C-alpha cells in the first residue's frame, strides 16, 4: 500500500479512465499517423486499399518540396509575429495597464478581450472576412479605399493581426495573475526612486514573472503553430502566400489525397513542436 492509503489497484483504477481516453484519442492516432507517414497511403486508388511501406521517402520528398519550405517559413513568421511578439506584448500591456483602473472598467475590457477568444473560430473568421473583404469590407470603407483586397494583397499581415486580436486574451489573463504576485512594496520603491515604467518592468516585474513569460510563450507558440483557422480566411492563398503548415497538410491530405505524404509533414511539424518545447523547458530549468 502506498503512502496515500489507496493501494496500487485502487490507484490504477482511478487513473485507468484517463489513461484509456489518452490512449484512444491521443496515442493511437499519433502512432497511426507515424505509420502511414512511412507508406504511400492515398485517399483513393490502389494505394488506398494496399499501401506500401516506403520508409523515409516521404520525409525526404517533403524536405525537398518548395511548398513545404515555403510553408515552414510562413509558419515561423506566423508564430513569431502573432504569438511570440504580438500576443505576448499586447497581453502583458493590457494586464499592466488594467491593474490600476477602476474595477468596473477593468472587468468590461477583460470581458471584451475574452469574448474574442471564446467565440468559435468559424464565427471569428467570418467577422474578420467581413472587415477585410474587398468592395464591402468595413476596413476599406473606413480608410476610404474600398477596392483594397486586404486578404489578397497582404495575406500574412492580415493573418498575423487576426491571430493577435483573437489570442491575446489568454496572455492577458495569465499576466494579470502573474502581476498580482509582484510585491507592491517593490513597485512603490521603484516609483519613489524615479524609475520609469520600462525600468520598473525590466528590473522589478520581469524577474518575478519570468517563468510565466516562458510558460505563456511556449503555450501560445504551440497553439499558433498548429492553428488551422488561417484556412478559413485565405485557404492558403493567393498562390501559397499564406499557406502555413497545418493548411498545407490539410490540402495535401484531403484535396490532393496524399495521406502518407501529408502524415510525413505532420511528423516534421511534431518534431518542430517538440524542439520548441524542449528549448522552453531548458530555459525554465535554468530559471529554477
Buried (B, 14 or more C-beta within 10 A) or exposed (E): EEEEEEEEEEEEEEEEEEEEEEEEEEEEEEEEBBBBBBBBBBBEEEBEEEBEEBEEBBBEBBBEBEBBEBBBEBBBBBBBBBBBBBBBEBBBBBBBEBBEEEEEEBEEBBEEBBEBBEBEBEEBBBBBBEBBBBEEBEBBEEEEEBEBBBBBEBBBBBBBBBBBBBBBBBBBBBBBEBBEEBEEEBBEEBEEEEBEEEEBBEEBBBEBBBEBBBBBBBBBBBBBBBBEBBBBBBBBBBEBBBBBBBBBBBBBBEEBBBBBBBBBBBBBBBEBBEEBBEEBEEBBEEEE
